[in-house]
């Protein structure tokens, strides 16, 4: 894809945000699309949002489970940007009109206190850069109709990002074994998912290291104060107006997302 075609593809996704109407998979429209094209299309949208006054507050890692990687036929995760308007307060009603096809999943969020820039970041360096962790719910969304996504489609669509709700109980890393942190997610009081940190590349810390080294190779530093969502501990579930979703983590507390009635 040349630069003008990448701009055209990015505009299709930005228009989907604006109109609330999902688009056909980009890979069916642009058959020559590559992974580099997909990340370039993602960045074009981020730059458009930054020009409109938004700011980057962190990153997310997707495709961290073996099941999702098998589904999309890939051998590594992907990443997206978390912008300031993605963040919603716990327990406060979240408007649904900004989403197209929202789903939700529980994660252990890292809050950084020091910069991380790869390549070459080690586990020890990643641990030293973390201030604390929080329970989190990520709202994932797709601008591609019916979630008919392949790897390049989700990468171009900012790793299917939608929103974030952070809990309010910070926990130091040394008090947890992230691999063994279990989670139970309920929707309207009914259990809809269970999992543990080990589902995320064996440990959420491995995801943080992967992210730092991957974006570092692209000239990006993970900044102090930024949030990193390393990947879901269980499968995502659909959400509707009026839903209340809670994730309870062993040793980490809970986080609740409430969705407004439209």
C-alpha angles and dihedrals in degrees: 000000000000123000095266092052091050089052090050091052092048090051091054090057093044089051090052089057091049099045100033090231117124121225135224115272110285089225090064091050097041107033094178093058115135134193090260089052090051094053090045090053090049091051093048089059092047090051090051091052092047090052087055092057103270123129136209113250100174146311139270130215120215137184092040098140123084090230094056092045090053091047093055095034096240135131102209141037129261132221141219139184126261111215126199094253091057092073120094129184119251114258092007114118110262114214111237098202091086093063131074106192105356127191130170138219137176122247142169105242122212119215111200127220097180134035121266120201126170167211098104100027110153131207090254092054092047092051091050091052095056117096097186143318130246135196109254144183117208119205106212120196137174130216087196114093117258091355089279092160136154125188095276092047095054093043092052089047091060092266089301092292121175114153148324136229116192125199122230103233109094115200127191115238094238090065093061143057097213093201091061100042104121126205136197118196122200130188114202089343096308120113109245102165145012132186148131139240092259088074088072105081088307090300134018087236090065088056092053091051091048091051095048092050095042098050090038089062086057093052096259126132124205101233133219111267093024123130121232120196104199099192142290123295092209140013121295121250132204121258132205136192111290095024123137116204124189130184118197117196126195109247092359108071128230142291129204131201120195120196121209123240108250 
